[in-house]
Every structure is written in C-alpha cells, then in structure tokens.
Amino acid sequence: MRTNVATLVVIVAVMVFLGWQFGGLAWTPMRIVGVAVGLPALVMLIWARIELGSSFAVRPKATALVTTGIYSKIRNPIYVFSALVVGGALLYINQAKLLWILAVIVPVQVYRAKQEEKVLEERFGEEYRAYRARTWF
C-alpha cells in the first residue's frame, strides 16, 4: 500500500508540473491528441499499479500471479500504458520530434516483459502458460 501511494504521489507531481509548465501553450490538435491519449493511459497506469499491489518489483520476481482486473486482459499493462503516457506527454508539451524516445522505451519494455515471463513461468508453470495464452502482451 505504501508503494502504491508513493507511486501515485510521483505521478501526480509530474502531471502537475507538466500542466503548470506547459499549460499556457496554445491548444493545437497535437496537444489535444496528447491529452486524449495521455490522460486515459495515466488512469489505466495508476489502476494497473494499484492492482499489482505488493507484487510490483523493479527486477523480475514471482511473489504472486496477478490475473484479475486489467491483468485479466493485458499481462503487462504498466509497460503498455507507461509508453502511451510518455507519448501523450510529449505531444502535450509540443515535442512530437521526441517521439523517437518510444523507439527506445518500447523494445526495453518488451525485453523486460520477456525476462518477467521467464521468472513467472518457472515459478507458476502451467498456470502461467494458461494465463499467457488468454491475455495480450
């Protein structure tokens, strides 16, 4: 619970900073798309992080297999929605030219997901393989 609150505080602080720093810019279609993509992704990211609870770890470990809520559809929602938040934030601050950063972030997230899969499959075996078969990424 403590980590969930800390994560939420950091995310809200960054969003307030971005809003304060860039809120005065003109509302271009690019900025509108950034908000339309970034804010829902942020909500989903926070939801996924809360659902993961104490199973959250920076390095792969297998304390529990979370398969409910958003994890019943997407195995790695934190990776998916964090990439969308970054993309949305870059559009919001009128820095579309920096979207190439996603070309670095996405492969790193895919690599991390593969590493986590190995750990989870080793720990949970057939239960994890069945879960992987019915979910996306």
Short mmCIF file of the C-alpha atoms (twelve columns), coordinates in Angstrom:
data_MODEL
# 
_entry.id   MODEL 
# 
loop_
_atom_site.group_PDB 
_atom_site.id 
_atom_site.type_symbol 
_atom_site.label_atom_id 
_atom_site.label_alt_id 
_atom_site.label_comp_id 
_atom_site.label_asym_id 
_atom_site.label_seq_id 
_atom_site.Cartn_x 
_atom_site.Cartn_y 
_atom_site.Cartn_z 
_atom_site.pdbx_PDB_model_num 
ATOM 1   C CA . MET A 1   0.000  0.000   0.000   1 
ATOM 2   C CA . ARG A 2   2.832  2.380   0.869   1 
ATOM 3   C CA . THR A 3   4.471  1.875   -2.544  1 
ATOM 4   C CA . ASN A 4   1.127  2.490   -4.273  1 
ATOM 5   C CA . VAL A 5   0.769  5.834   -2.510  1 
ATOM 6   C CA . ALA A 6   4.361  6.811   -3.320  1 
ATOM 7   C CA . THR A 7   3.839  5.910   -6.979  1 
ATOM 8   C CA . LEU A 8   0.631  7.930   -7.103  1 
ATOM 9   C CA . VAL A 9   2.305  10.960  -5.483  1 
ATOM 10  C CA . VAL A 10  5.167  10.903  -8.000  1 
ATOM 11  C CA . ILE A 11  2.809  10.551  -10.966 1 
ATOM 12  C CA . VAL A 12  0.540  13.366  -9.758  1 
ATOM 13  C CA . ALA A 13  3.551  15.617  -9.055  1 
ATOM 14  C CA . VAL A 14  4.897  15.094  -12.581 1 
ATOM 15  C CA . MET A 15  1.483  15.756  -14.116 1 
ATOM 16  C CA . VAL A 16  1.004  18.937  -12.060 1 
ATOM 17  C CA . PHE A 17  4.464  20.105  -13.114 1 
ATOM 18  C CA . LEU A 18  3.719  19.471  -16.790 1 
ATOM 19  C CA . GLY A 19  0.363  21.220  -16.508 1 
ATOM 20  C CA . TRP A 20  1.915  24.209  -14.747 1 
ATOM 21  C CA . GLN A 21  4.929  24.425  -17.028 1 
ATOM 22  C CA . PHE A 22  3.153  23.914  -20.362 1 
ATOM 23  C CA . GLY A 23  -0.470 24.822  -19.612 1 
ATOM 24  C CA . GLY A 24  -0.145 28.257  -21.234 1 
ATOM 25  C CA . LEU A 25  0.729  26.916  -24.673 1 
ATOM 26  C CA . ALA A 26  -1.859 27.161  -27.444 1 
ATOM 27  C CA . TRP A 27  -4.218 24.183  -27.745 1 
ATOM 28  C CA . THR A 28  -3.141 22.672  -31.032 1 
ATOM 29  C CA . PRO A 29  -4.546 19.405  -32.419 1 
ATOM 30  C CA . MET A 30  -1.264 17.748  -31.372 1 
ATOM 31  C CA . ARG A 31  -1.702 18.852  -27.759 1 
ATOM 32  C CA . ILE A 32  -5.331 17.736  -27.759 1 
ATOM 33  C CA . VAL A 33  -4.294 14.287  -29.040 1 
ATOM 34  C CA . GLY A 34  -1.600 14.216  -26.346 1 
ATOM 35  C CA . VAL A 35  -4.188 14.786  -23.625 1 
ATOM 36  C CA . ALA A 36  -6.681 12.403  -25.246 1 
ATOM 37  C CA . VAL A 37  -4.056 9.638   -25.268 1 
ATOM 38  C CA . GLY A 38  -2.051 10.528  -22.178 1 
ATOM 39  C CA . LEU A 39  -4.729 11.091  -19.535 1 
ATOM 40  C CA . PRO A 40  -6.691 7.863   -20.078 1 
ATOM 41  C CA . ALA A 41  -3.385 5.986   -20.265 1 
ATOM 42  C CA . LEU A 42  -2.343 7.622   -16.993 1 
ATOM 43  C CA . VAL A 43  -5.556 6.497   -15.310 1 
ATOM 44  C CA . MET A 44  -5.023 2.960   -16.614 1 
ATOM 45  C CA . LEU A 45  -1.376 3.027   -15.493 1 
ATOM 46  C CA . ILE A 46  -2.373 4.034   -11.966 1 
ATOM 47  C CA . TRP A 47  -5.109 1.392   -11.930 1 
ATOM 48  C CA . ALA A 48  -2.679 -1.305  -13.087 1 
ATOM 49  C CA . ARG A 49  -0.104 -0.264  -10.500 1 
ATOM 50  C CA . ILE A 50  -2.667 -0.384  -7.699  1 
ATOM 51  C CA . GLU A 51  -3.954 -3.789  -8.825  1 
ATOM 52  C CA . LEU A 52  -0.427 -5.167  -8.876  1 
ATOM 53  C CA . GLY A 53  -0.013 -4.126  -5.236  1 
ATOM 54  C CA . SER A 54  2.866  -5.732  -3.376  1 
ATOM 55  C CA . SER A 55  3.715  -7.859  -6.422  1 
ATOM 56  C CA . PHE A 56  5.306  -4.796  -8.014  1 
ATOM 57  C CA . ALA A 57  9.080  -5.030  -8.348  1 
ATOM 58  C CA . VAL A 58  11.712 -3.286  -10.400 1 
ATOM 59  C CA . ARG A 59  13.514 -6.557  -11.034 1 
ATOM 60  C CA . PRO A 60  11.592 -9.675  -12.051 1 
ATOM 61  C CA . LYS A 61  10.408 -11.772 -9.140  1 
ATOM 62  C CA . ALA A 62  7.471  -14.098 -8.721  1 
ATOM 63  C CA . THR A 63  5.677  -13.414 -5.469  1 
ATOM 64  C CA . ALA A 64  2.141  -13.799 -6.855  1 
ATOM 65  C CA . LEU A 65  0.449  -14.251 -10.202 1 
ATOM 66  C CA . VAL A 66  -1.971 -11.340 -10.605 1 
ATOM 67  C CA . THR A 67  -4.646 -12.333 -13.135 1 
ATOM 68  C CA . THR A 68  -7.652 -10.211 -12.195 1 
ATOM 69  C CA . GLY A 69  -8.880 -6.790  -13.235 1 
ATOM 70  C CA . ILE A 70  -6.902 -5.265  -16.054 1 
ATOM 71  C CA . TYR A 71  -4.390 -8.113  -15.713 1 
ATOM 72  C CA . SER A 72  -7.105 -10.480 -16.941 1 
ATOM 73  C CA . LYS A 73  -6.749 -8.870  -20.399 1 
ATOM 74  C CA . ILE A 74  -3.184 -7.495  -20.547 1 
ATOM 75  C CA . ARG A 75  -0.195 -9.212  -18.916 1 
ATOM 76  C CA . ASN A 76  1.941  -6.068  -18.819 1 
ATOM 77  C CA . PRO A 77  -0.398 -3.076  -18.579 1 
ATOM 78  C CA . ILE A 78  2.169  -0.946  -16.753 1 
ATOM 79  C CA . TYR A 79  4.508  -1.201  -19.752 1 
ATOM 80  C CA . VAL A 80  1.745  -0.562  -22.286 1 
ATOM 81  C CA . PHE A 81  0.234  2.423   -20.524 1 
ATOM 82  C CA . SER A 82  3.541  3.978   -19.479 1 
ATOM 83  C CA . ALA A 83  4.591  4.120   -23.140 1 
ATOM 84  C CA . LEU A 84  1.260  5.756   -24.012 1 
ATOM 85  C CA . VAL A 85  1.665  8.247   -21.151 1 
ATOM 86  C CA . VAL A 86  5.144  9.192   -22.396 1 
ATOM 87  C CA . GLY A 87  3.847  9.599   -25.946 1 
ATOM 88  C CA . GLY A 88  0.877  11.653  -24.775 1 
ATOM 89  C CA . ALA A 89  3.083  13.846  -22.583 1 
ATOM 90  C CA . LEU A 90  5.480  14.526  -25.461 1 
ATOM 91  C CA . LEU A 91  2.591  15.586  -27.668 1 
ATOM 92  C CA . TYR A 92  1.123  17.718  -24.867 1 
ATOM 93  C CA . ILE A 93  4.384  19.645  -24.480 1 
ATOM 94  C CA . ASN A 94  4.638  20.112  -28.278 1 
ATOM 95  C CA . GLN A 95  7.652  17.827  -28.633 1 
ATOM 96  C CA . ALA A 96  6.484  15.345  -31.263 1 
ATOM 97  C CA . LYS A 97  10.041 15.254  -32.581 1 
ATOM 98  C CA . LEU A 98  10.973 13.434  -29.366 1 
ATOM 99  C CA . LEU A 99  8.577  10.558  -30.024 1 
ATOM 100 C CA . TRP A 100 11.636 8.623   -31.219 1 
ATOM 101 C CA . ILE A 101 12.205 8.039   -27.494 1 
ATOM 102 C CA . LEU A 102 9.451  5.435   -27.780 1 
ATOM 103 C CA . ALA A 103 11.702 3.539   -30.197 1 
ATOM 104 C CA . VAL A 104 13.975 3.024   -27.201 1 
ATOM 105 C CA . ILE A 105 11.355 2.612   -24.475 1 
ATOM 106 C CA . VAL A 106 9.187  0.021   -26.244 1 
ATOM 107 C CA . PRO A 107 11.964 -2.512  -27.007 1 
ATOM 108 C CA . VAL A 108 13.279 -2.132  -23.451 1 
ATOM 109 C CA . GLN A 109 9.791  -2.795  -22.080 1 
ATOM 110 C CA . VAL A 110 9.383  -5.827  -24.363 1 
ATOM 111 C CA . TYR A 111 12.750 -7.161  -23.164 1 
ATOM 112 C CA . ARG A 112 11.733 -6.633  -19.530 1 
ATOM 113 C CA . ALA A 113 8.410  -8.383  -20.156 1 
ATOM 114 C CA . LYS A 114 10.253 -11.380 -21.630 1 
ATOM 115 C CA . GLN A 115 12.506 -11.548 -18.562 1 
ATOM 116 C CA . GLU A 116 9.483  -11.434 -16.274 1 
ATOM 117 C CA . GLU A 117 7.806  -14.172 -18.321 1 
ATOM 118 C CA . LYS A 118 10.738 -16.485 -17.718 1 
ATOM 119 C CA . VAL A 119 10.588 -15.928 -13.959 1 
ATOM 120 C CA . LEU A 120 6.813  -16.309 -13.804 1 
ATOM 121 C CA . GLU A 121 6.779  -19.419 -15.976 1 
ATOM 122 C CA . GLU A 122 9.482  -21.005 -13.848 1 
ATOM 123 C CA . ARG A 123 7.566  -20.267 -10.649 1 
ATOM 124 C CA . PHE A 124 3.948  -20.871 -11.770 1 
ATOM 125 C CA . GLY A 125 4.408  -23.280 -14.685 1 
ATOM 126 C CA . GLU A 126 1.204  -24.370 -16.406 1 
ATOM 127 C CA . GLU A 127 -0.894 -21.798 -14.537 1 
ATOM 128 C CA . TYR A 128 1.207  -19.016 -16.067 1 
ATOM 129 C CA . ARG A 129 1.221  -20.606 -19.535 1 
ATOM 130 C CA . ALA A 130 -2.596 -20.791 -19.480 1 
ATOM 131 C CA . TYR A 131 -2.770 -17.159 -18.330 1 
ATOM 132 C CA . ARG A 132 -0.368 -16.084 -21.091 1 
ATOM 133 C CA . ALA A 133 -2.461 -17.909 -23.701 1 
ATOM 134 C CA . ARG A 134 -5.615 -15.956 -22.821 1 
ATOM 135 C CA . THR A 135 -4.073 -12.460 -22.486 1 
ATOM 136 C CA . TRP A 136 -2.378 -9.923  -24.708 1 
ATOM 137 C CA . PHE A 137 1.236  -8.777  -24.223 1 
# 
